[in-house]
Amino acid sequence: MATTAAPYGLKAVNLVGGQPYAGSTRLVKIASGYASNIFNGSVVSVVAAGTVEIVNEVGTNASPFPAGTLGVFVGCSYTDPNTKQKLFSQYWPTGTVASDAVAYVIDDPDVVFQIQADDTLAQSALGINIPVVNPTAGSTTTGNSTMAADASAIDVTDTIAFKIVDFVVSTTSSVGDAKTDVLVKFNPKSHAYTNGTGI
């Protein structure tokens, strides 16, 4: 059972309707010297400069995702400023100076992601909306996000970031676990391709 808090951000599973996710990503420039870590499994947004940045908001009514929210970061590449070698990295190290830095972003709004909640979620949570907690947290050792879904803030409002579309049921996970693993997708108002608002 998922009884231990071990959040891992957002991990792509498939597409809405059960179609397979083929692993496609979009490459988006990261500004040289961008001064925040971006972890694998974090939500990212395109800003006015046309570059990608980590989303600091949690996706609630009071703290909605920005209009440019593009999807989920799954790594990057850049030329190391010290070795001058091309690197492919699990995460973006804060302050890296590299003019060729690009992020790999899962930008399809129909992708279904797995995420661990920070508390228990019952069967009645199916179809409800859920924000996240610790959106910028992660490990520089693994490069992975430690963002979780916020079980205490579930609601029906359409400005909340994600919709719960299913539960993860396996030998180690089930509905109602102390730290329930769920499957979610971006709500239309929380994704740049479906919200209709420009950056």
Backbone as CSV, one residue per row, in Angstrom:
resi,resn,N_x,N_y,N_z,CA_x,CA_y,CA_z,C_x,C_y,C_z
1,MET,0.830,-1.192,0.000,0.000,0.000,0.000,0.873,1.255,0.000
2,ALA,0.387,2.327,-0.658,1.123,3.588,-0.677,0.859,4.335,0.627
3,THR,1.581,3.913,1.651,1.387,4.510,2.974,2.488,5.492,3.336
4,THR,3.546,5.513,2.552,4.681,6.389,2.827,4.713,7.532,1.834
5,ALA,4.950,8.737,2.325,5.072,9.893,1.445,6.360,9.784,0.647
6,ALA,6.216,9.559,-0.641,7.369,9.478,-1.553,6.974,10.129,-2.877
7,PRO,6.642,11.428,-2.842,6.142,12.089,-4.057,7.196,12.141,-5.151
8,TYR,6.739,12.094,-6.391,7.636,11.986,-7.540,7.222,12.908,-8.684
9,GLY,6.386,13.897,-8.395,5.938,14.788,-9.451,4.934,14.110,-10.365
10,LEU,4.895,14.544,-11.612,3.961,14.020,-12.605,4.682,13.099,-13.580
11,LYS,4.159,11.885,-13.748,4.741,10.902,-14.650,3.703,10.509,-15.699
12,ALA,4.042,10.682,-16.976,3.106,10.367,-18.054,2.775,8.883,-18.078
13,VAL,1.493,8.568,-18.251,1.030,7.176,-18.283,0.446,6.820,-19.649
14,ASN,-0.547,7.579,-20.071,-1.174,7.349,-21.375,-1.955,8.598,-21.765
15,LEU,-2.844,8.473,-22.748,-3.700,9.580,-23.140,-5.121,9.310,-22.685
16,VAL,-5.928,10.349,-22.650,-7.339,10.191,-22.305,-7.966,9.162,-23.242
17,GLY,-8.781,8.276,-22.700,-9.400,7.226,-23.495,-8.559,5.971,-23.570
18,GLY,-7.396,5.976,-22.893,-6.556,4.782,-22.858,-5.589,4.639,-24.008
19,GLN,-5.528,5.649,-24.887,-4.563,5.572,-25.978,-3.139,5.619,-25.409
20,PRO,-2.197,4.944,-26.047,-0.820,4.970,-25.539,-0.188,6.334,-25.730
21,TYR,0.678,6.698,-24.793,1.477,7.909,-24.933,2.791,7.512,-25.598
22,ALA,3.097,8.125,-26.735,4.242,7.715,-27.546,5.563,8.338,-27.098
23,GLY,5.528,9.176,-26.069,6.754,9.762,-25.560,7.153,11.057,-26.233
24,SER,6.278,11.641,-27.034,6.630,12.866,-27.747,6.752,14.049,-26.790
25,THR,7.692,14.940,-27.106,7.920,16.147,-26.317,8.136,17.328,-27.258
26,ARG,8.014,18.516,-26.696,8.330,19.728,-27.441,9.586,20.351,-26.831
27,LEU,10.481,20.847,-27.687,11.674,21.521,-27.206,11.403,23.015,-27.083
28,VAL,11.652,23.560,-25.889,11.421,24.978,-25.640,12.671,25.559,-24.981
29,LYS,13.082,26.709,-25.432,14.312,27.334,-24.946,14.217,27.669,-23.457
30,ILE,15.336,27.460,-22.745,15.502,27.925,-21.371,16.459,29.103,-21.413
31,ALA,16.125,30.190,-20.754,16.998,31.363,-20.757,18.319,31.045,-20.074
32,SER,19.406,31.430,-20.698,20.726,31.241,-20.100,20.777,31.935,-18.744
33,GLY,21.228,31.213,-17.730,21.311,31.760,-16.380,20.017,31.702,-15.597
34,TYR,18.960,31.083,-16.168,17.679,31.014,-15.446,17.909,30.464,-14.042
35,ALA,17.483,31.226,-13.051,17.919,30.985,-11.675,16.925,30.210,-10.818
36,SER,16.424,29.113,-11.330,15.619,28.178,-10.542,15.873,26.773,-11.066
37,ASN,15.948,25.806,-10.165,15.985,24.415,-10.612,14.657,24.065,-11.258
38,ILE,14.701,23.272,-12.314,13.486,22.690,-12.894,13.675,21.186,-12.850
39,PHE,12.799,20.498,-12.145,12.957,19.065,-11.938,12.077,18.248,-12.876
40,ASN,12.513,17.041,-13.172,11.731,16.115,-13.985,10.411,15.831,-13.283
41,GLY,9.296,16.101,-13.960,7.974,15.927,-13.366,7.357,17.206,-12.861
42,SER,8.053,18.354,-13.060,7.523,19.655,-12.656,6.662,20.253,-13.757
43,VAL,5.724,21.107,-13.373,4.910,21.852,-14.333,5.697,23.082,-14.771
44,VAL,5.700,23.358,-16.076,6.423,24.516,-16.603,5.505,25.379,-17.461
45,SER,5.931,26.631,-17.625,5.150,27.620,-18.347,6.039,28.395,-19.300
46,VAL,5.486,28.799,-20.436,6.171,29.723,-21.331,5.875,31.135,-20.836
47,VAL,6.936,31.936,-20.682,6.779,33.308,-20.210,6.862,34.270,-21.392
48,ALA,6.691,35.561,-21.132,6.621,36.560,-22.199,7.854,36.585,-23.084
49,ALA,9.010,36.219,-22.539,10.246,36.213,-23.323,10.313,35.047,-24.303
50,GLY,9.343,34.121,-24.209,9.345,32.961,-25.100,10.159,31.801,-24.592
51,THR,10.568,31.863,-23.332,11.338,30.791,-22.715,10.479,30.080,-21.672
52,VAL,10.972,28.933,-21.217,10.208,28.127,-20.276,10.752,28.314,-18.865
53,GLU,9.826,28.357,-17.892,10.188,28.476,-16.483,9.310,27.549,-15.654
54,ILE,9.786,27.185,-14.470,9.003,26.344,-13.584,7.804,27.125,-13.061
55,VAL,6.681,26.454,-12.886,5.474,27.090,-12.357,5.536,27.071,-10.834
56,ASN,5.424,28.261,-10.237,5.467,28.387,-8.777,4.093,28.243,-8.137
57,GLU,3.049,28.466,-8.921,1.685,28.408,-8.389,1.241,26.963,-8.169
58,VAL,0.257,26.779,-7.283,-0.191,25.431,-6.935,-1.430,24.985,-7.703
59,GLY,-2.047,25.895,-8.453,-3.195,25.506,-9.260,-4.506,25.472,-8.512
60,THR,-4.673,26.425,-7.588,-5.953,26.589,-6.885,-6.643,27.830,-7.423
61,ASN,-7.856,28.103,-6.929,-8.555,29.324,-7.320,-7.751,30.556,-6.922
62,ALA,-7.115,30.502,-5.753,-6.339,31.634,-5.256,-4.961,31.729,-5.901
63,SER,-4.450,30.609,-6.398,-3.106,30.562,-6.989,-3.144,29.731,-8.269
64,PRO,-3.847,30.244,-9.308,-4.010,29.454,-10.534,-2.718,29.371,-11.334
65,PHE,-2.624,28.335,-12.160,-1.494,28.220,-13.066,-1.511,29.410,-14.037
66,PRO,-0.330,29.901,-14.453,-0.288,31.021,-15.406,-0.816,30.618,-16.780
67,ALA,-1.186,31.632,-17.566,-1.787,31.381,-18.882,-0.873,30.601,-19.811
68,GLY,0.442,30.728,-19.618,1.381,30.053,-20.500,1.746,28.644,-20.098
69,THR,1.040,28.067,-19.123,1.379,26.722,-18.648,1.342,25.729,-19.805
70,LEU,2.498,25.126,-20.061,2.670,24.329,-21.277,2.594,22.829,-21.045
71,GLY,2.956,22.378,-19.850,2.954,20.948,-19.603,3.971,20.558,-18.548
72,VAL,4.575,19.388,-18.735,5.447,18.805,-17.720,6.861,18.640,-18.264
73,PHE,7.826,19.123,-17.497,9.246,19.066,-17.838,9.777,17.654,-17.602
74,VAL,10.507,17.120,-18.605,11.072,15.774,-18.470,12.563,15.730,-18.816
75,GLY,13.231,16.863,-18.663,14.668,16.895,-18.900,15.063,18.050,-19.788
76,CYS,16.374,18.191,-20.009,16.868,19.296,-20.824,18.226,18.938,-21.405
77,SER,18.682,19.767,-22.321,20.029,19.628,-22.853,20.654,21.010,-22.971
78,TYR,21.967,21.062,-22.813,22.703,22.320,-22.911,24.193,22.013,-22.981
79,THR,24.963,22.993,-23.413,26.408,22.848,-23.423,26.945,23.272,-22.066
80,ASP,27.629,22.364,-21.402,28.183,22.653,-20.081,29.168,23.819,-20.174
81,PRO,28.967,24.863,-19.353,29.841,26.029,-19.464,31.289,25.762,-19.055
82,ASN,31.530,24.688,-18.317,32.887,24.367,-17.866,33.609,23.424,-18.817
83,THR,32.945,22.323,-19.188,33.594,21.324,-20.042,33.406,21.583,-21.527
84,LYS,32.407,22.443,-21.854,32.055,22.754,-23.251,31.494,21.535,-23.985
85,GLN,31.035,20.541,-23.212,30.438,19.340,-23.792,28.910,19.425,-23.722
86,LYS,28.251,18.849,-24.705,26.787,18.805,-24.712,26.309,17.837,-23.636
87,LEU,25.395,18.285,-22.800,24.857,17.458,-21.730,23.363,17.252,-21.912
88,PHE,22.899,16.067,-21.537,21.476,15.774,-21.457,21.190,15.492,-19.987
89,SER,20.355,16.303,-19.381,20.186,16.280,-17.936,18.757,15.986,-17.526
90,GLN,18.614,15.282,-16.407,17.310,14.988,-15.825,16.639,16.258,-15.312
91,TYR,17.453,17.243,-14.910,16.885,18.491,-14.398,17.751,19.670,-14.832
92,TRP,17.168,20.882,-14.718,17.901,22.106,-15.026,18.519,22.640,-13.744
93,PRO,19.854,22.713,-13.656,20.495,23.256,-12.466,20.417,24.784,-12.456
94,THR,19.929,25.335,-11.376,19.733,26.778,-11.281,20.976,27.569,-11.652
95,GLY,20.766,28.627,-12.441,21.834,29.543,-12.788,22.790,29.087,-13.869
96,THR,22.532,27.952,-14.487,23.436,27.458,-15.534,23.502,28.445,-16.703
97,VAL,24.698,28.764,-17.115,24.901,29.677,-18.241,25.121,28.848,-19.501
98,ALA,24.134,28.875,-20.395,24.213,28.097,-21.637,23.237,28.688,-22.639
99,SER,23.749,29.199,-23.728,22.898,29.868,-24.710,22.068,28.891,-25.542
100,ASP,22.423,27.606,-25.511,21.718,26.605,-26.319,20.795,25.716,-25.484
101,ALA,20.464,26.131,-24.265,19.666,25.283,-23.374,18.228,25.143,-23.863
102,VAL,17.745,23.895,-23.890,16.350,23.625,-24.246,15.746,22.627,-23.264
103,ALA,14.460,22.822,-22.983,13.704,21.905,-22.129,12.922,20.935,-22.993
104,TYR,12.782,19.708,-22.506,11.911,18.716,-23.129,10.607,18.715,-22.331
105,VAL,9.510,19.068,-23.000,8.241,19.279,-22.303,7.149,18.404,-22.917
106,ILE,6.449,17.660,-22.069,5.247,16.938,-22.511,4.136,17.971,-22.576
107,ASP,3.781,18.402,-23.789,2.849,19.519,-23.938,1.451,19.116,-24.391
108,ASP,1.209,17.848,-24.605,-0.117,17.389,-25.040,-1.103,17.493,-23.883
109,PRO,-2.161,18.317,-24.005,-3.110,18.478,-22.896,-3.955,17.243,-22.611
110,ASP,-3.888,16.235,-23.485,-4.653,15.008,-23.275,-3.849,13.903,-22.587
111,VAL,-2.606,14.188,-22.215,-1.810,13.181,-21.514,-2.339,12.998,-20.091
112,VAL,-2.416,11.757,-19.652,-2.795,11.412,-18.282,-1.511,11.152,-17.497
113,PHE,-1.414,11.779,-16.324,-0.215,11.666,-15.490,-0.527,10.969,-14.173
114,GLN,0.453,10.251,-13.670,0.366,9.669,-12.330,1.046,10.613,-11.348
115,ILE,0.427,10.766,-10.164,0.993,11.599,-9.109,0.551,11.041,-7.765
116,GLN,1.396,11.191,-6.746,1.017,10.758,-5.405,0.378,11.920,-4.658
117,ALA,-0.714,11.645,-3.968,-1.350,12.647,-3.118,-0.648,12.693,-1.766
118,ASP,-0.784,13.820,-1.088,-0.136,13.977,0.217,-0.987,13.457,1.365
119,ASP,-2.145,12.855,1.034,-3.035,12.288,2.040,-3.932,11.270,1.339
120,THR,-4.879,10.741,2.070,-5.755,9.725,1.492,-6.829,10.334,0.592
121,LEU,-7.169,9.617,-0.471,-8.256,10.001,-1.359,-9.170,8.793,-1.541
122,ALA,-10.449,8.991,-1.278,-11.433,7.918,-1.377,-11.960,7.800,-2.805
123,GLN,-12.714,6.745,-3.063,-13.316,6.528,-4.386,-14.157,7.725,-4.821
124,SER,-14.751,8.406,-3.861,-15.601,9.563,-4.166,-14.821,10.732,-4.765
125,ALA,-13.495,10.671,-4.760,-12.676,11.734,-5.357,-12.577,11.604,-6.877
126,LEU,-13.035,10.483,-7.426,-12.980,10.298,-8.877,-13.781,11.408,-9.560
127,GLY,-13.163,12.095,-10.509,-13.832,13.148,-11.257,-13.740,14.526,-10.631
128,ILE,-13.178,14.608,-9.440,-13.057,15.909,-8.786,-11.735,16.558,-9.205
129,ASN,-11.600,17.844,-8.936,-10.399,18.585,-9.316,-9.446,18.701,-8.133
130,ILE,-8.129,18.731,-8.455,-7.123,18.717,-7.400,-5.923,19.583,-7.795
131,PRO,-5.427,20.410,-6.873,-4.198,21.176,-7.120,-2.979,20.408,-6.629
132,VAL,-1.849,21.078,-6.566,-0.615,20.436,-6.119,-0.035,21.168,-4.913
133,VAL,0.920,20.524,-4.258,1.705,21.159,-3.197,3.185,21.044,-3.551
134,ASN,3.973,21.974,-3.068,5.421,21.992,-3.304,5.768,21.910,-4.791
135,PRO,5.219,22.834,-5.614,5.407,22.716,-7.061,6.841,22.853,-7.543
136,THR,7.711,23.489,-6.754,9.096,23.677,-7.201,10.077,22.757,-6.491
137,ALA,9.586,21.864,-5.635,10.477,21.000,-4.853,11.009,19.847,-5.696
138,GLY,12.203,19.392,-5.330,12.790,18.260,-6.025,14.153,17.911,-5.467
139,SER,14.760,16.883,-6.042,16.051,16.395,-5.591,17.121,16.664,-6.644
140,THR,18.191,17.331,-6.248,19.299,17.534,-7.177,20.145,16.269,-7.315
141,THR,19.894,15.283,-6.477,20.587,13.993,-6.591,19.969,13.137,-7.687
142,THR,18.634,13.005,-7.651,17.943,12.212,-8.669,17.510,13.052,-9.864
143,GLY,17.340,14.345,-9.643,16.821,15.220,-10.687,15.315,15.218,-10.786
144,ASN,14.645,14.494,-9.886,13.192,14.344,-9.961,12.457,15.316,-9.053
145,SER,11.277,15.709,-9.505,10.385,16.535,-8.703,9.887,15.759,-7.493
146,THR,9.578,16.479,-6.413,8.908,15.866,-5.260,7.564,16.559,-5.011
147,MET,7.016,17.130,-6.050,5.678,17.716,-5.984,4.640,16.622,-5.759
148,ALA,3.584,16.952,-5.022,2.495,15.999,-4.767,1.155,16.658,-5.060
149,ALA,0.094,15.854,-5.117,-1.262,16.368,-5.245,-1.788,16.714,-3.855
150,ASP,-2.534,17.802,-3.765,-3.016,18.318,-2.479,-4.404,17.768,-2.162
151,ALA,-4.432,16.677,-1.408,-5.699,16.006,-1.105,-6.644,16.876,-0.287
152,SER,-6.118,17.825,0.470,-6.970,18.657,1.334,-7.677,19.759,0.564
153,ALA,-7.304,19.967,-0.706,-7.847,21.099,-1.463,-8.671,20.666,-2.676
154,ILE,-9.158,19.425,-2.689,-9.984,18.980,-3.816,-11.272,19.804,-3.863
155,ASP,-11.760,20.054,-5.089,-12.939,20.897,-5.263,-13.488,20.659,-6.666
156,VAL,-14.654,21.259,-6.941,-15.283,21.091,-8.249,-14.995,22.252,-9.193
157,THR,-14.358,23.319,-8.706,-14.143,24.525,-9.496,-13.241,24.270,-10.687
158,ASP,-13.611,24.812,-11.857,-12.880,24.498,-13.088,-11.559,25.234,-13.225
159,THR,-11.229,26.127,-12.288,-9.923,26.792,-12.329,-8.853,26.024,-11.567
160,ILE,-9.228,24.934,-10.926,-8.235,24.085,-10.254,-7.475,23.284,-11.313
161,ALA,-6.194,23.055,-11.067,-5.258,22.596,-12.098,-5.616,21.279,-12.786
162,PHE,-5.925,20.247,-12.013,-6.063,18.907,-12.574,-7.391,18.254,-12.217
163,LYS,-7.792,17.298,-13.051,-8.968,16.465,-12.766,-8.500,15.042,-12.500
164,ILE,-9.014,14.432,-11.447,-8.702,13.028,-11.154,-9.524,12.147,-12.092
165,VAL,-8.836,11.354,-12.918,-9.536,10.504,-13.877,-9.495,9.023,-13.504
166,ASP,-8.630,8.663,-12.550,-8.564,7.261,-12.135,-7.631,7.143,-10.935
167,PHE,-7.574,5.948,-10.384,-6.676,5.628,-9.280,-5.652,4.596,-9.756
168,VAL,-4.502,4.591,-9.122,-3.487,3.585,-9.431,-3.743,2.385,-8.532
169,VAL,-4.079,1.271,-9.141,-4.358,0.047,-8.388,-3.349,-1.014,-8.805
170,SER,-2.540,-1.451,-7.850,-1.506,-2.453,-8.118,-1.238,-3.218,-6.829
171,THR,-0.185,-4.005,-6.819,0.163,-4.759,-5.610,0.652,-3.836,-4.504
172,THR,1.036,-2.617,-4.852,1.562,-1.680,-3.853,0.709,-0.420,-3.694
173,SER,-0.392,-0.337,-4.427,-1.192,0.882,-4.404,-2.667,0.561,-4.586
174,SER,-3.510,1.245,-3.822,-4.944,1.043,-3.972,-5.692,2.304,-3.558
175,VAL,-6.982,2.350,-3.894,-7.823,3.486,-3.532,-7.897,3.606,-2.015
176,GLY,-7.744,4.816,-1.506,-7.857,5.050,-0.078,-6.589,4.823,0.713
177,ASP,-5.470,4.549,0.017,-4.197,4.445,0.727,-3.896,5.748,1.466
178,ALA,-3.038,5.675,2.448,-2.685,6.859,3.227,-2.100,7.963,2.343
179,LYS,-1.393,7.573,1.302,-0.841,8.511,0.314,-1.257,7.995,-1.063
180,THR,-2.493,8.259,-1.429,-3.096,7.652,-2.608,-2.434,8.126,-3.903
181,ASP,-2.094,7.171,-4.759,-1.600,7.497,-6.092,-2.793,7.598,-7.042
182,VAL,-2.856,8.692,-7.797,-3.984,8.921,-8.697,-3.495,9.258,-10.097
183,LEU,-4.407,9.154,-11.060,-4.151,9.572,-12.430,-4.933,10.856,-12.680
184,VAL,-4.246,11.851,-13.247,-4.861,13.167,-13.459,-4.558,13.669,-14.863
185,LYS,-5.349,14.645,-15.293,-5.047,15.370,-16.531,-5.260,16.857,-16.282
186,PHE,-4.602,17.690,-17.101,-4.787,19.132,-16.999,-6.240,19.503,-17.287
187,ASN,-6.802,20.384,-16.474,-8.091,20.972,-16.791,-7.897,22.034,-17.877
188,PRO,-8.921,22.288,-18.712,-8.765,23.215,-19.839,-8.235,24.599,-19.459
189,LYS,-8.694,25.165,-18.347,-8.253,26.506,-17.963,-6.827,26.530,-17.413
190,SER,-6.235,25.372,-17.229,-4.891,25.285,-16.644,-3.812,24.931,-17.654
191,HIS,-4.151,24.905,-18.933,-3.173,24.545,-19.963,-3.217,25.572,-21.088
192,ALA,-2.049,25.992,-21.558,-1.949,27.053,-22.563,-2.667,26.719,-23.863
193,TYR,-2.763,25.436,-24.220,-3.363,25.068,-25.496,-4.893,25.025,-25.448
194,THR,-5.456,25.052,-24.254,-6.906,24.939,-24.137,-7.578,26.098,-23.409
195,ASN,-6.782,27.019,-22.835,-7.409,28.098,-22.075,-7.739,29.325,-22.911
196,GLY,-7.195,29.427,-24.104,-7.573,30.509,-25.012,-6.954,31.864,-24.710
197,THR,-6.242,32.004,-23.594,-5.635,33.272,-23.221,-4.187,33.326,-23.682
198,GLY,-3.794,34.419,-24.272,-2.410,34.569,-24.696,-1.499,34.880,-23.516
199,ILE,-0.212,34.807,-23.761,0.745,35.047,-22.700,0.984,36.544,-22.528
